[in-house]
């Protein structure tokens, strides 16, 4: 084996007489010209070339091999001497700025050298060439006994050349391809080279190493097979610098076509808690135990389709069997000949991201209410002050805007937060049942009342009573409720004894109570008792800035409840959702996301997972005209507006948002193009 001093000593390296094609330039902005090497050395090279500019000593140039296998080895060099060959050609000696370990494939060496002798005879004169190659190289005779073993092979396998030569190759390598699948045997049998086959070899210490191999038959001077030569490379080297992979934050691993792990970087070790030495050679499903292992495997899908899989959010299990949320991307891997050799997957630990997202939710929330819209932020700012008072609160807003969530938030941050929160839907019960529900009843108050039952006022004692849909109660019930609010006492049904009402009242309704008061259907004195503090919640269509925040919240909530791995909503689906006016408000959005959650197999929710009318139609939306017929611009504009109106069910705001035009422009275009609007639509009401 080489010592450190030998590697650092330039004189220890022998110049390899390889004829390789190069490209050169003196400046990146100048012309590039070809060159041919006469020899190769880790610290320098002799180049024969016809330069377009005069070359002189001390000039700095850059050169790189044309061979595809060496194309990434760009070298910066200084010209030491220049000798003219003829009027155009010169021979010059170059010294490299940095030592270069030339990864020259055996096939390239074969093209460069003219070999007349047999296998065992030819390898010895070129031993210095093989020992300069960073890939492991060995040869065998016709009986599969090793006849040569270069320094890189010693380093990669842990076997010394003295111990390896003369032994059958299967005893040294103990490869997963030994036997019927032996690549070298296939190459010798077919008489053709085989390149970049993935296998596992066994190090002398017993450690399994993933490698790629290339093999070629060796012919004697008469053209008969005298043996074979094989080159093998550690997969980490094939993946172009394991050092780079080990210094990125994302976990990276690769598999061969049989799903066995062939590389495992440092971040992958950290996230999973599994050492690379333990992961190498095992099936990826045995290491990750991911929620998508099996039919929905991302890396399997990418290898089958030949296309990358991006931004899928899943869970894996670490060595302690704890679920870790990760975002993954997968892609197939091909060799230089376009042959599939495996797949690569990157995965990012989302625990920090989820923590930061939760902090963002908390910053934009009060209780379970999420919003960053200015209107809702104003409500958030005054909620603590309202909570500290004992006054009755009236919450107004359309159905689905979150009135009960606001009531719960008020209760939680108030002095009564440790007491009970009791909610009653007043619009769902007739008067008799509502009275018994609120005030309770004594045994015998009803024919089937066997025992006393306390009401919601008693249950909410020391806490908060939330009266939802207060606008739907009858005038008779309004009188009884008013007495409770004025006297702070009530009588259960069937009892003549008054009980103290120690509950804060928060009422809510989607009705216009002021209009009801003016119409005489709701008592003004009860309205004023309830309307001490009024909170009006804006509908979702007036705070669309909250929609991405709400969708992420609902997805995360459903992920936990359903044990799924949905990563969020795609940009295309989010655009579809932003164009809706949400008559059912936040509740409607939550139902839409839950529906899409059922249809989405994993990754991101896409438009096809959304319910009607969001999901893409089977037709292309332009079936009213022939797309190959020449049309005037005015005709195209009319068709675009008509199709948009139909897609949006003739709703003005959705159509304006989709087309990016104002309501006045839409009204003018409808009149100008005489677009027929259905009589039952509201498109004509462009207020």
Secondary structure, DSSP 8 states (H G I E B T S, - for coil): ---HHHHH-GGGS--B----EEEEESSTTS--EEEEEEEEETTEEEEEE--SS---TT-EEEEEE-SGGGTT--EEEEEEEEEE-SSS-EEEEEEESS-------HHHHHHHS---S-HHHHHHHTHHHHTT-SSEEEEEETTSBEEEE-HHHHHHH---HHHHTTSBHHHHH--TT-STT-HHHHHHHHTS-EEEEEEEEE-TTS-EEEEEEEEEEEE-TTS-EEEEEEEEEEHHHHTS-HHHHTTSSSEEEEE-TTSBEEEE-HHHHHHH---HHHHTTSBHHHHH--TT-STT-HHHHHHHHSS-EEEEEEEEE-TT--EEEEEEEEEEEE-TTS-EEEEEEEEEE-HHHHHHHHHHHHHTEETTEE--SHHHHHHHHHHHHHHHS---EEEE--TTS-HHHHHHHHHHTSTTTTS-EEEEEGGGS-HHHHHHHHHEE-TTSSTT--S-EE-HHHHTTTSEEEEETGGGS-HHHHHHHHHHHHHSEEE-BT--SEEE---EEEEEESS-HHHHHHHTSS-HHHHHHHTTEEEE---GGG-GGGHHHHHHHHHHHHHHHHT--EEEE-HHHHHHHHT---TTHHHHHHHHHHHHHHH--SEEE-GGGS-TTTS--SS-S-TTS-TTS---HHHHHHHHHHHHHHHTTT-HHHHHHHHT--HHHHHHHHHHTT----TTSSTT---
